[in-house]
Amino acid sequence: MQGLKYIFVSGGVISGIGKGVTTASIALLLKQAGYKVSPIKFENYLNLDAGTINPIEHGDPFLCEDGTEADMDMGTYEKFLGENMTKDNFVTMGKIYKTVIDRERRFEYNGEDVEAIPHITDEIIRRIHTVAEKNKSDIVIIELGGTAGEYQNIFYYEASRILTLRKPQDVIHVHVSYVPTPGHLGEPKTKPTQLSVRTLNSMGIQPDFIVARSSKKLDKRRKDRFALFCNMHPDEIISNPDLHNIYEIPLTLHEQNMDKKILEKLHLEVREPDLSDWKALVEQINSKKDTTIEIAIVGKYFGTGDYQLKDSYAALFDAIDHAKWHVGVEVKTKWINSEKLEFENLSDEESRKQIAEIIGNPDGLIVPIGWGERGAEGMIAAANYAREQKIPYLGLCYGMQLACVAFARHVIGLKDANTVENDPHSPNPVIHLIPSQKELMERRAYGGTMRLGGWEAKVDSNTRAFKFYTTYGGPITKDGITSERHRHRYEFNDDYADQFEKHGMKIAARSVVEQLAEIVELPEDVHPFYIGTQGHPEYKTRPLSPHPLFVAFTKAAKEHKN
């Protein structure tokens, strides 16, 4: 494309080093300097999207407005840029292979011998141009999944090399790498990054910048070592030490003039980025808070071997952060594995005592996304405990559905109520499959077949949900129309709606299409805050505009503490 500039971002030494945050930070700096920037993430795996991947395997899939189930980095891009990402911003190796193979089956290569190079690399480059064309971009930033030296991502690096060869004045390569400081030595070691850069060199790539992740700021000696052994200038070594929060990273890169240096290398006009809102955000984040509240999260995806995994609920933790900064409190989260709240051989009274002992008295309780039977009874118990103990409760998707199951059992008196996801033969299926989803399940059509992406709902103006949306920034129209992102198959069974309303649980919002229950709530005179939403507000929150339901929940938790 004429005039388009390309920035490739790769990673070295270890995974999870921060390529996504670096990509988002560079994109923010260039956007605030007046350039139209589009990020795109290339993943290694052969899945067509992240929707069928266990969240313990690869973290919480991020759900885009158009229904794309993507890598968590899409969420990072959205939060930094304040823009919605789409299917064009997220590509897997599975998508690349499938496109090329489907094209070959349609004889679109006219009898050519279809090979990895040039056909796979051409498809990679085509997708880069597609996202740039659709967004009318000046600069496209390409994040390469995995780590330099892996066999799975070599074609991405080949595409980078080919583009650099074709357009040497328009392409730069940023290598994000790790600089460890072994405790028994006490000094940062540059050798792992040197070897990572040598791997890049072996693929015909010379990085223009190294973003060095380390526990502390790099000193002159380390920068000089990098420059000497990596064939670079010391000014091209950018220090990215551990910071209080990721939103400080754009400011750290800007302090080292990285945005200016990038624009100079790309032969673009150097402009000063407007970072006033971002600086105010960081100041707000770092300001002293007088109140600390505890929020318990009862989920089923925390455990991975002997360790606990935060990435399984990455979007949720971001949403909590954004709301707490807005409200002006510190939040201590308590992670509870829902299976620990299940006691098959105990009486109801003994179970309640055990549950109370494990959950305690947090200032708020969240039951998040989940799938399947494992741990579900523990999540139901948590939803019921929050209702009985008047603890502010927020149920997200599965957390909304299981709160309905808990209410049906313990308030309406339907002791055998359940979701058909966990008990297909339940005599009281308060959560069920709608016909369109039942057909898909029978065909085992799992990938990309749920109710996905943004769906509009009408919120009843006489509800607390309407009050929260209108008080804390929407998005909602004067007629009560809002939109949340969805990722689920099962729905509230409307055959039970009258019983729920009669016993005090109000259906506060229904979808514009099909009139499905979207939000349920208990009134203020019954509970200080008890809301379940079938949508996923955690996927729409941003640091500069936290989601109203999370703001309202955090305020309720603060009031509960007081």
URRATA-V40293 format. One record per pair of residues at least 24 apart in sequence whose C-alpha atoms are under 10 Angstrom apart, sorted by the first residue. I is the first residue (numbers start at 0). J is the second residue. Records with the same first field share a line. If there is no record, write none. Layout:
I: J, J
//
This chain:
0: 128, 131, 132
1: 137, 169
2: 136, 137, 138, 169
3: 128, 131, 132, 135, 136, 137, 138, 139, 166, 169, 170, 265
4: 36, 131, 136, 137, 138, 139, 140, 166, 168, 169, 170, 171, 262, 265, 266, 267
5: 36, 37, 127, 128, 131, 137, 138, 139, 140, 141, 159, 162, 163, 166, 168, 169, 170, 171, 172, 265
6: 38, 138, 139, 140, 141, 142, 159, 169, 170, 171, 172, 173, 207, 261, 265
7: 38, 39, 139, 140, 141, 142, 143, 155, 156, 159, 170, 171, 172, 173, 174, 206, 207
8: 40, 140, 141, 142, 143, 144, 159, 171, 172, 173, 174, 175, 206, 208, 209, 210
9: 141, 142, 143, 144, 145, 146, 147, 155, 156, 172, 173, 174, 175, 176, 199, 206, 209, 210
10: 142, 143, 144, 145, 146, 147, 148, 173, 174, 175, 176, 177, 192, 195, 196, 209, 210
11: 145, 146, 147, 148, 174, 175, 176, 177, 178, 191, 192, 193, 194, 195, 196, 198, 199, 209, 211
12: 146, 147, 148, 175, 176, 177, 178, 179, 190, 191, 192, 193, 194, 195, 196
13: 145, 146, 147, 175, 176, 177, 191
14: 144, 145, 146, 147, 176, 177
15: 144, 145, 146
16: 145, 146, 175, 176, 177, 211, 212, 213
17: 72, 175, 176, 177, 210, 212, 239, 245
18: 72, 142, 143, 144, 145, 146, 173, 174, 175, 176, 210
19: 70, 71, 72, 73, 74, 75, 76, 141, 142, 143, 144, 175
20: 72, 75, 76, 79, 245, 246, 248, 249
21: 75, 76, 142, 173, 174, 175, 210, 239, 245, 248, 249, 252
22: 72, 75, 76, 79, 140, 141, 142, 173, 175, 249
23: 72, 73, 74, 75, 76, 77, 78, 79, 80, 140, 142, 248, 249
24: 75, 76, 79, 80, 245, 246, 247, 248, 249, 250, 251, 252, 253, 258
25: 79, 140, 248, 249, 252, 253, 257, 258, 261
26: 76, 79, 80, 138, 139, 140, 249, 258
27: 76, 78, 79, 80, 81, 249, 258, 272, 273, 274, 277
28: 79, 80, 249, 250, 252, 253, 257, 258, 259, 270, 271, 272, 273, 274
29: 137, 138, 258, 259, 261, 262, 269, 270, 271, 272, 273
30: 80, 137, 138, 272, 273
31: 80, 270, 271, 272, 273, 274, 275
32: 258, 259, 268, 269, 270, 271, 272, 273, 274
33: 137, 269, 270, 271, 272, 273
34: 136, 137, 138, 267, 268, 270, 272
35: 131, 134, 135, 136, 137, 138, 139
36: 80, 131, 134, 135, 136, 137, 138, 139, 140
37: 76, 80, 82, 84, 87, 88, 127, 130, 131, 132, 133, 134, 135, 136, 137, 138, 139, 140, 141
38: 72, 73, 76, 77, 80, 84, 87, 88, 89, 127, 130, 131, 136, 138, 139, 140, 141, 142
39: 72, 73, 76, 84, 85, 86, 87, 88, 89, 90, 126, 127, 130, 131, 139, 140, 141, 142, 143
40: 69, 70, 72, 73, 76, 87, 88, 89, 90, 91, 127, 140, 141, 142, 143, 144
41: 70, 88, 89, 90, 91, 92, 94, 95, 123, 126, 127, 141, 142, 143, 144, 145, 152, 155
42: 69, 70, 89, 90, 91, 92, 93, 94, 142, 143, 144, 145, 151, 152, 155
43: 90, 91, 92, 93, 143, 144, 145, 146, 149, 150, 151, 152, 153, 154, 155
44: 90, 91, 92, 93, 94, 144, 145, 151, 152
45: 91, 92, 93, 94, 95, 96, 97, 151
46: 90, 91, 92, 93, 94, 446
47: 90, 91, 92, 93, 94, 95, 96, 97, 446, 447
48: 86, 89, 90, 91, 92, 93, 94, 446, 447
49: 89, 91, 446, 447
50: 445, 446, 447, 448, 449, 486
51: 445, 446, 447
52: 446
53: 300, 311, 370
54: 300, 301, 308, 310, 311, 312, 313, 369
55: 299, 300, 301, 302, 303, 307, 308, 309, 310, 311, 312
56: 300, 303, 308, 310, 311
57: 310, 311
58: 300, 308, 309, 310, 311, 312, 313, 314
59: 300, 309, 310, 311, 312, 313, 314, 315, 368
60: 310, 311, 312, 313, 314
61: 312, 313, 314, 537, 538
62: 314, 451, 452, 453, 484, 485, 486, 535, 537, 538, 539
63: 451, 452, 453, 484, 485, 538, 539
64: 451, 452, 453, 454, 482, 483, 484, 485, 538, 539
65: 451, 452, 453, 454, 484
66: 447, 448, 449, 450, 451, 452, 453, 454, 484, 485, 486
67: 447, 451, 452, 486
68: 446, 447, 451, 452, 486
71: 310, 311, 313, 314
72: 142
74: 313, 314, 317, 537, 538, 539, 540, 541
75: 245, 314, 317, 541
77: 538, 539, 540, 541, 542
78: 246, 317, 538, 539, 540, 541, 542, 543, 544
79: 246, 249, 277, 541, 542, 543
80: 541
81: 539, 540, 541, 542, 543, 544
82: 541
83: 539
85: 130
86: 130
87: 126, 127, 128, 129, 130, 131, 133
88: 126, 127, 129, 130, 131, 141
89: 126, 130, 142
90: 123, 126, 127, 144
91: 123, 144
92: 119, 123, 144, 151, 152, 154, 155
94: 122, 123
95: 119, 120, 121, 122, 123, 126
96: 122
98: 122
115: 154
116: 154, 157, 158
117: 154, 157, 158, 161
119: 154, 155, 157, 158
120: 153, 154, 155, 156, 157, 158, 159, 160, 161, 162
121: 154, 157, 158, 161, 162
122: 158
123: 154, 155, 157, 158, 159
124: 155, 158, 159, 161, 162
137: 267
138: 169, 170, 265
139: 170
140: 170, 171, 172, 173
141: 172, 173
142: 173
146: 174, 175, 176, 195
147: 174, 176, 194, 195, 196, 197, 198, 199, 202
148: 194, 195, 196, 197, 198, 199, 201, 202
149: 198
153: 202
156: 199, 202, 203, 204
157: 202, 203, 204
159: 202, 203, 204
160: 199, 202, 203, 204, 205
161: 203, 204
163: 203, 204
164: 203, 204
167: 265
168: 264, 265, 266
169: 264, 265, 266, 267
170: 207, 264, 265
171: 204, 205, 206, 207, 208, 261, 264, 265
172: 204, 205, 206, 207, 208, 209, 261
173: 205, 206, 207, 208, 209, 210, 235, 236, 237, 261
174: 199, 205, 206, 207, 208, 209, 210, 211, 236
175: 206, 208, 209, 210, 211, 212, 237, 239
176: 209, 210, 211, 212, 213, 239
177: 209, 210, 211, 212, 213, 214, 239, 240
178: 210, 211, 212, 213, 214, 215, 217, 221, 238, 240
179: 211, 212, 213, 214, 215
180: 213, 214, 215
186: 221
187: 213, 214, 215, 216, 217, 218, 221
188: 213, 221, 224
189: 221, 222, 224, 225, 228
190: 224, 225, 228
192: 225, 228, 229
193: 224, 225, 226, 227, 228, 229, 230
194: 228, 229
195: 229
196: 225, 228, 229, 230
197: 228, 229
200: 229
205: 229, 230, 231
206: 230, 231, 235
207: 231, 232, 235, 236, 260, 261, 264
208: 232, 233, 234, 235, 236, 237, 257, 260, 261
209: 233, 234, 235, 236, 237, 238, 239
210: 235, 236, 237, 238, 239, 240, 252, 257
211: 236, 237, 238, 239, 240
212: 237, 238, 239, 240, 241
213: 238, 239, 240, 241, 242
214: 239, 240, 241, 242
215: 239, 240, 241, 242
216: 240, 241, 242
234: 260
235: 260, 261
243: 281, 284, 285
244: 281, 284, 285
245: 281
246: 277, 278, 280, 281, 284, 542
247: 277, 278, 280, 281, 282, 284, 285
249: 274, 277, 278
250: 274, 277, 278, 281
276: 543
277: 542, 543
279: 543
280: 321, 324, 325, 542, 543
281: 324, 542
283: 324, 325, 327
284: 320, 321, 323, 324, 325, 327, 328, 329, 542
285: 324
286: 324, 327, 328
287: 327, 328, 329
288: 323, 324, 326, 327, 328, 329, 330
289: 327, 328, 329
290: 327, 328, 329, 330, 557, 560, 561
291: 323, 327, 328, 329, 330, 331, 362, 557, 560
292: 323, 328, 329, 330, 331, 332, 361, 362, 363, 553, 554, 556, 557, 558, 559, 560, 561
293: 329, 330, 331, 332, 333, 360, 361, 362, 363, 364, 553, 556, 557, 560
294: 319, 330, 331, 332, 333, 334, 360, 361, 362, 363, 364, 365, 390, 391, 392, 553, 556
295: 331, 332, 333, 334, 335, 358, 359, 360, 361, 362, 363, 364, 365, 366, 381, 392
296: 332, 333, 334, 335, 336, 337, 358, 361, 363, 364, 365, 366, 367, 378, 381, 393
297: 333, 334, 335, 336, 337, 338, 339, 340, 358, 364, 365, 366, 367, 374, 377, 378, 379, 380, 381, 382, 398
298: 334, 335, 336, 337, 338, 365, 366, 367, 368, 369, 374, 375, 377, 378, 381, 398
299: 334, 335, 336, 337, 338, 339, 366, 367, 368, 369, 370, 371, 373, 374, 375, 377, 378
300: 335, 336, 337, 367, 368, 369, 370, 374
301: 334, 335, 336, 337
302: 335, 336
307: 334, 336
308: 334
309: 334
311: 368
312: 367, 368, 537
313: 537, 538
314: 535, 536, 537, 538, 539, 540
315: 365, 367, 368, 395, 535, 536, 537, 538, 540, 549
316: 537
317: 537, 538, 540, 541, 542, 545
318: 536, 537, 538, 539, 540, 541, 542, 545, 546, 548, 549, 550
319: 537, 540, 545, 546, 549, 550, 552, 553
320: 540, 541, 542, 545, 549, 553
321: 540, 541, 542, 543, 544, 545, 546, 549, 550
322: 540, 541, 542, 543, 544, 545, 546, 547, 548, 549, 550, 551, 552, 553, 554
323: 545, 549, 550, 552, 553, 554, 557
324: 542, 543, 545, 550
325: 542, 543, 544, 545, 550, 553, 554
326: 545, 549, 550, 551, 553, 554, 557
327: 553, 554, 557
328: 553, 554, 557
329: 557
330: 362, 553, 556, 557
331: 361, 362
332: 361, 363, 364
333: 358, 361, 364
334: 358
335: 366, 377, 378, 381
336: 374, 377, 378
337: 366, 373, 374, 375, 376, 377, 378, 379, 380, 381
338: 373, 374, 375, 376, 377, 378
339: 374, 376, 377, 378
340: 374, 375, 376, 377, 378, 379, 380, 381
341: 374, 375, 376, 377, 378, 379, 380
342: 376, 377
350: 380
351: 380, 384
354: 380, 381, 384
355: 381, 384, 388
358: 384, 385
360: 385, 388, 389, 390, 560
361: 385, 390, 391, 556, 559, 560
362: 389, 390, 391, 392, 552, 553, 555, 556, 557, 558, 559, 560, 561
363: 389, 390, 391, 392, 393, 528, 529, 552, 553, 554, 555, 556, 557, 559, 560
364: 390, 391, 392, 393, 394, 529, 552, 556
365: 391, 392, 393, 394, 395, 398, 399, 530, 531, 552
366: 392, 393, 394, 395, 396, 397, 398, 399, 401, 402, 531
367: 393, 394, 395, 396, 397, 398, 399, 531, 535, 537
368: 394, 395, 396, 397, 398, 399, 400, 486, 487, 533, 534, 535
369: 395, 396, 397, 398, 401, 487
370: 396, 397, 420, 421, 487
371: 397, 418, 419, 420, 421, 422
372: 418, 419, 420, 421, 422
373: 421
375: 401, 418, 421
376: 401, 404, 405, 417, 421
377: 401
378: 402, 405
379: 403, 404, 405, 406, 408, 417
380: 404, 405
381: 405
382: 406, 529, 531
383: 408, 409, 410
385: 526, 528, 529
386: 521, 525, 526, 527, 528, 529
387: 526
388: 526
389: 525, 526, 527, 528, 529, 559
390: 526, 527, 528, 529, 555, 556, 559, 560
391: 526, 527, 528, 529, 530, 551, 552, 553, 554, 555, 556, 557, 558, 559
392: 520, 526, 527, 528, 529, 530, 531, 552, 555, 556
393: 520, 528, 529, 530, 531, 532, 548, 549, 552, 553
394: 518, 519, 520, 529, 530, 531, 532, 533, 534, 535
395: 518, 530, 531, 532, 533, 534, 535, 536, 537
396: 485, 486, 487, 489, 490, 517, 518, 531, 532, 533, 534, 535, 536
397: 486, 487, 489, 490, 531, 532, 533, 534
398: 530, 531, 532, 533
399: 490, 491, 517, 518, 519, 520, 530, 531, 532, 533, 534
400: 429, 430, 431, 489, 490, 491, 519, 531, 532, 533
401: 429, 430, 531
402: 519, 520, 529, 530, 531
403: 429, 430, 491, 499, 504, 519, 520, 531
404: 428, 429, 430, 491
406: 499, 502, 503, 504
407: 495, 498, 499, 502, 504
410: 499, 502, 503, 504
411: 498, 499, 501, 502, 503
418: 489, 490, 491, 492
419: 489, 490
420: 488, 489
427: 492, 494, 495
428: 491, 492, 494, 495
429: 490, 491, 492, 493, 494, 495, 496, 499
430: 489, 490, 491, 492, 493, 495
431: 488, 489, 490, 491, 492, 493
432: 488, 489, 490, 491, 492
433: 488, 489, 490, 491, 492, 515
435: 488
436: 487, 488, 489, 490
437: 488, 489
439: 488
440: 488
445: 488
447: 486
448: 486, 487, 488
449: 485, 486, 487, 488, 489
450: 484, 485, 486, 487, 488, 489
451: 484, 485, 486, 487, 488, 534
452: 482, 483, 484, 485, 486, 487, 534, 535
453: 481, 482, 483, 484, 485, 486, 534, 535, 539
454: 481, 482, 483, 484, 485, 510, 511, 512, 517, 534
455: 480, 481, 482, 483, 484, 508, 509, 510, 511, 512, 517, 534
456: 480, 481, 482, 483, 507, 508, 509, 510, 511, 512, 514, 515, 516, 517, 518, 534
457: 481, 482, 507, 508, 509, 510, 511, 512, 514, 516, 517, 518
458: 482, 506, 507, 508, 509, 510, 511, 517, 518
459: 505, 506, 507, 508, 509, 518
460: 507, 508
461: 507
462: 505, 506, 507, 508, 519, 520, 521, 522, 523
463: 507, 519, 520, 521, 522, 523, 528, 529, 530, 551
464: 507, 508, 518, 519, 520, 530, 531, 532, 547, 548, 551
465: 507, 508, 548
466: 547, 548, 551
467: 546, 547, 548, 549, 550, 551, 552
468: 546, 547, 548, 550, 551
469: 547
470: 547, 550, 551
471: 544, 545, 546, 547, 548, 549, 550, 551
472: 544, 545, 546, 547, 548, 550
473: 544, 545, 546, 547, 548
474: 539, 546, 547
479: 508
480: 508, 509, 510, 511
481: 508, 510, 511
482: 510, 511, 534, 535, 536, 539
483: 517, 532, 533, 534, 535, 536, 537, 538, 539
484: 533, 534, 535, 536, 537, 538, 539
485: 517, 532, 533, 534, 535, 536, 538
486: 533, 534, 535
487: 533, 534, 535
489: 533
490: 515, 516, 517, 533
491: 515, 516, 517, 518, 519, 533
492: 516
504: 529, 530
505: 530
506: 530, 531
507: 531, 532
508: 532, 533
509: 533
527: 552, 555, 556, 558, 559
528: 552, 554, 555, 556, 559
529: 555
//
